[in-house]
Amino acid sequence: MGGQHQPTRRRFLQTAGAAAAAPYVITSAALGQGAIPPASERIVMGGIGIGNQGQWDQEAFLGRPDVQYVALCDVRQSVREKYKAKVDERYQNRDCQTYNDYRELLAREDIDAVHVATPDHWHAIQVVEACRQGKDVYCQKPETRTLREGPLLIEAARRFARVVSGGSQRVLEDYTELVNKCWSGELGPIKWINVNVGPLSQLCNLPAEETPADIDWDLWLGPAPWAPYNALRCSGSFATTGGSWRSYVDYSGGGMTDWGAHHFGGATFAVDVREKQPVEIEYIADPQGDHLAFHYDNGVILYHNRPKTENLAVEGTPGQQREAKPVPVYKGEGGIYGDFIHCVKTRERPFRDIELAVNTIAVSHLGTIAYNLRRSLKWDAAAQTFTGDEEANRYLDRARREPWVL
C-alpha cells in the first residue's frame, strides 16, 4: 500500500526524466471546457461498496462535471472490474484504480471524498476511518448498526472537521407535501405521527456453500461473527424478509432500520423533532398488534405500527396557532448528491448531516430493543444510556470480530 504513494528514488528519476523529455502540455480537460470546471476545482472521489446501491451512488457522482471519480473498492473482483469499466468509459481513459481493501483507497492523499454503500455492519468503521484519513463522506442509510456507533460517527465528523452526509433521499423528496403541511402551521401544533415499517432482522442459519474465488469472504464479514459463505447471506437483494444480508441480525436491523431510515426520517422531519431523540419508548401490548409510542420532550409522539393507522398519518391541533417555519432544503444543485458536493466545497453541514441521520436511525434501534425486551424504556440521550436499566444497556452495541473494533 505504501509503495503506491512513496515512490523510490529510481522511480522518481525515471518519472522526472520522462517529464523533461516530453513537451509540457496542459490538456483542455485540466483547464476545464464548457460546463466542466478545471481540475483544480473538481472534487476527487472514490467509492466503497459498489455492487448494489453503491452503483447508483457512483452513477450520480460520476455524472457530475464538478467531480473527478478516480477509485473504487469492493470485495468482489467482478464488481470491481465492471464498475471500473464504467468510470473509464466516462473519462475515456483507464485511470480508475480498484481496491479489495477499503483502507488502501482511504490512504490515498489525492482523494477528497468517498461514498460508502457497504452492508450496514461495516458503515461505522469505514466512516470513522474515512474521517481520520481526511475524507468527507456520503454514507448510505442506515448509517449505524447499533446505538453506540452513532455518537462515534458524530465525534469523528466534528473532530476531523469532515462533511458527513447520510444517504436517504426520501426524507425530503418523498415527503415534501407532508413536511410543508406541518411546517406551514396548517395543522396547528402536532400531537402525533405514525410510521408503519418492519420487520426486525432475524437469525441466519443458512448452510455452507463453496466460497467463490471472486469474493474475499473474510473481508466481507469483517466485524460480523464468522459464518460460512452462502450466496443468500451476502445477497444485495433489497428484501428484508430473508435471502439477503438486510434480513439478518449480524449485518442489518432488517426493515426496521432499512426502510425505517426513510420513514422515521420523513416523520421526524415533518413534525420537527429530527434534532432530538426520544426520552421514552412506550411498549403497548395490544390485541390488535403490539406497537410503540416514542415520546419526545416537547410532547410530540411518534407511533410505530399503530393498529388501523396509515403510514405517516399525522394528527395536529386544528384551531390552534403554530408558527410557520421555513423548510430546510438541499444546498447546491442535483438533489441529495449535489447537496453533499456543495457542502464539501463550502464546508457547510449538509441537509442529512450525520447528527440528524444518527437521531433518525436511533429511533429504529431504540424500537428494536423495546420489541426484543417487550417492555417500555427510558432513554437518556445526553448520556446515551437507558435510565436505570442494565439489561437494556446490554443492547447498546454488538461484539465485533477482531481486528475490526471501534
Phi, psi and omega in degrees: 000313183295330182298335180290335189244354180232079186297149176288166180298321180297315181295322179297315181294322178297316180295316181297320180295319179296320180295322181291328182282337184264151176293148181277109185238130172257116184286159177296329178294322179291321181284337186092138178215139181060239182272359183270120178293156175299158185305324183294343183253003179267147176275123180274123188233157170222165181235143180238115184085094193247342196290330184242256178300331180300330180293326179286325174296315179301315181299320180295314181288323181295331181281356182268130179292341180267014177237137170246112186265118192239348187202153175213156182226134172203150182278001178247124184299318183297324178292315179303314183293319182297315186272343167294319180300324179294318179294315181297322178295320181299317185261357181057046174208189178235034189278339184296126180263146180242150182221144172274324184253120184300334182294329178291319177296314183293338180285348182289125183283344183275351183269128181272323189210156177226155167247142186238123179219039175283171172303155192302328184291349179263342193305306188299314182299316184287323178293315179299315180294322177298317178298317179299327181272009175081021180259140167281155190223132166253111185248128177298152175283161345288135189291337181228156174261338181221165178296320183298330184292330184304303179300330179293323178292316179298315180299317180296316180299316183286317184297320184260011176053050182254149170274118180232119183245136169285162193254013182273108177285340185291333184306318179262319191281327183270338190243024185303314183299315180296315180300315181297321178298315183289314185286337179285346184088002183302325183268359185073189177303134184280134175268307183203163173219152183240141175236127174253113181202155178166186000268182170289160176286165187231165175292152181242117179238036181292144181290159180290142172234164178295132181282123179296149178293343185288339189241140171272091190293320181297322180284330174298316179295315178052240183285350180286158177302148178298141177207152180290152178296137167212134185302327180284333179297324183249013179298138178273012177308146181276004177294149179236015181245014180133152176079021176201156179298335178294346183270346195246139191296332181289342186237343188200164174266012179073202179298334181299325177260326184293295175282337177300324178301322178288303188290314175296325177297314178294320182292313182292329175292313183300316184265010170062047172237019185290346176269005182239169166237153182299155176258343179211140174245107184268121177270121185246108176282117188225131177304333179274356179141118177299140182209179186236153170233115176271120182260131177256159186289351176262008176095348179289141178244133174249112179273150171239122177057041176297127183302143176057033180229129183290155175299131180064022167294140183226144176238126176254204181231085182302142178090345177257146184278140172224126184298131177290145179228145175292137183278127175299142181226173176296147171267159178071201182231143176106034174067210186292331178289318177295325176300315180296311182297319177303316183287330173300321181286319188264344183069021171283167174274136184285170179304317178258051177311146188304327180294320178291320178296319179296318178300322179294307186288340174299325178301315179299314182293318179298317180295319179300317181294318178298319178294320180295322181272344179058044177200168182282157185220149172254131184242127176259099185294325181295318180272346183056045176218160171278132186289119175059034185222086184297322181297314180296325182293343175292342181268003183295334184210172177236150176295146178239141179288129179294147007267017188272078183243160176240000000 
